[in-house]
């Protein structure tokens, strides 16, 4: 990473940054697109040497130089030249809004950046709350499409595995929590825990998702200790949410499994849900060494309580995502094969876009099937490799 100096005189209150702002060691102080909300924060930044990545800030610096050159040619005073700011890029006005998939990819990147920068005094907490809020808004606006994107990504790519997994767990956890009737402060803490639960092993988790070898003894020790280490890391970094910290610490703890949910302390209730969701999301995700598990099989392993049948947590999880989640593949009794694009009236009655005909030929135009109709009932879950058609995601999302 090559750093170039950045003058604090160009910082403005409530103006989105055109690129990431860093200190002399290259640590990220503010991410691109973030704003400085108050004069105290502005003064704090201005009191230290500031830098930016050369390639990230190159376009802005070119536009600044062009604007200053134009001002000099106009014969203005040196004071006016010093006050010049870069003109906005011409293409910005006509730029297309981001698609839903692009917005989720952006959130994955933002979460990855901030979780690699957890330290006292940083603004990572504000950025965490920002990612949390944006993820909620996207899900509330387009719940099935959001699940579709994250489930499909988890099952088809290991890129930034840890943060894609965290966002998928966030959506499932918060939706299931609302079905359990939990109070909003619990849901807020649970959401933060889902986003940060693997902070202490983020790099290792990403590595193992794409690695062809088994974890070493040292890696296994890191995995075993990551829950407690993560809670300590977050506390040291300044996260002041004791319920969230407890849930992070307990999210792999299967203790008190025989106790009914309502007999558990709040942190153990939340940790029980997060643990189950974590298991479910991990099993439907791909690795370099294995294909994703069928959601039906994953549900069997994640939704069953100590008695071997779906308990209160398992029932809420199934209602939240369905037995065939959006983004997963299915075969219908008609012989057609397709991808789930929406949850239906019950967990086993999704909406499906068919991609392959009963004769095995790719369809030129996907067809929407309501599996409540017995002619189009789901026969079973299907591995993506058996469909052999790249889903036209935006077209499919427009079908509902």
Secondary structure, DSSP 8 states (H G I E B T S, - for coil): --EEEE-GGG--BT---SS-EE-TT--EEE-TT--B-SHHHHHHHHTS-EEEEHHHHHHHHHHHHHHHHHHHHTT--HHHHHT------GGGTT-----HHHHHHHHHHHHHHHHTT--TTSSHHHHHHHHHHHHHHHHHHSHHHHHHHHHHHHHH--TTHHHHHHHHHHHHHHHHHHHTT--HHHHHHHHHHHHHTTGGGHHHHHHHHH-SS---HHHHHHHHHHHHHHHHHHHHTT---HHHHHHHHHTT--TTTTS-GGGS-HHHHHHHHHHHHHHHHHHTS-BTTB----HHHHHHHHHB-TTSSB-HHHHHHHHHH-SS-TT-EEEETTS-EEEEEE--SSTT--EEEEEE-TTS-EEEEEEEEETTSGGG-EEEEE-GGGT-----HHHHHTT-
